[in-house]
């Protein structure tokens, strides 16, 4: 029988998966936005958006590793 704490862990796992999928989509959309800014010649904004994209990619990578570390512990 599943306990409430077990169900909470299952639900939070799905939520994290959904959040990661959304963040990956956002990251992809940022790439297209960067390309558009480059064409417009808006170098200052390109640099700022690239920093945001880099942070987002690092965060996604950390979140993908975190569940694996929890399972191993």
PETA-V413366 format. One record per pair of residues at least 6 apart in sequence whose C-alpha atoms are under 8 Angstrom apart, sorted by the first residue. I is the first residue (numbers start at 1). J is the second residue. D is the distance in Angstrom with one decimal. If there is no record, write none. Layout:
BEGIN
i: <I:I>
j: <J:J>
d: <D:D>
END
This chain:
BEGIN
i: <20:20:23:23:24:24:27:27:27:30:30:31:34:34:34:37:37:37:38>
j: <60:63:56:60:57:60:53:56:57:49:53:53:46:49:50:43:45:46:46>
d: <6.5:7.7:7.4:7.2:7.9:7.4:6.0:6.8:7.1:7.3:6.6:7.8:5.7:6.8:7.2:7.3:7.3:6.1:6.6>
END
